[in-house]
Amino acid sequence: MDPLQFNRIEQRYNDVINLPSLWLLEDILESQIGVVHGLEVLDLACGTGYWSRKSIDLGAKKVVGVDISKAMVDSARLQARAQEPSEFHVVDCIAPFNMGSFDLVLGVWLLNYAKNKTELLAMWQNIFHSLKPGGRFVGVIPNYEILQTTACGQEYHFGGVTYKVLERVTEGTRIQVILDTTDPIAFFCYMLEPWLHEECSVQVGFNDLRWEPLPSELDVDLGPLFFQIITASCPKS
């Protein structure tokens, strides 16, 4: 993971809340996450803290946000509201860490920063070891099927977000993501093959990874979703 690309983005990242794709993602995530009230939540790759604050709005008892970018963490701390149970730390989610055990771990645009199986496995290990027995992980990653059918050099547009496929790499694809904010934001990430996620999740101890379908009550007319929701639960002791 490269913290420098996000250090350069800094406060501009807050503008993503104005993108139609984020409005849709928020509806879908809330339906997948379910009841948050009274839970302790770990927000991996928290950025400027949007989903951390959202978890508090939904009733979380405690939220810890971590991100590799100091600039993002500084912004999240500045936006944290007084008297609310949140804290933010600079953490590389590929390196081992211990923030405690949580009922819910969020990985909204986390796993797409692993560029190979070694890094992906490390992320899944951190997710598993951060969950209480019976705890749940909910993540968001790029839609692999769309990327596989988009040729190198071509773009895919969805709700104010542009994917540009740059190159095929071992077991995946390297992409550039461009957010159509007032001052456009661009960064690079990866989408590794779905079987790698499945294999890594089983290797660390999960046994129920799911690729979640779009909730039937949502009417989507923007074309195929450019993201996928992935979930897994920690076995109960």
PyMOL commands that set and color helices and strands:
alter all, ss='L'
color gray80, all
select helices_A, chain A and resi 3-7+10-18+20-33+50-57+70-79+111-113+117-129+144-148+194-204
alter helices_A, ss='H'
color red, helices_A
select strands_A, chain A and resi 40-44+62-67+86-90+102-108+131-142+155-158+161-169+172-179+185-192+210-212+227-233
alter strands_A, ss='S'
color yellow, strands_A
deselect
rebuild
show_as cartoon
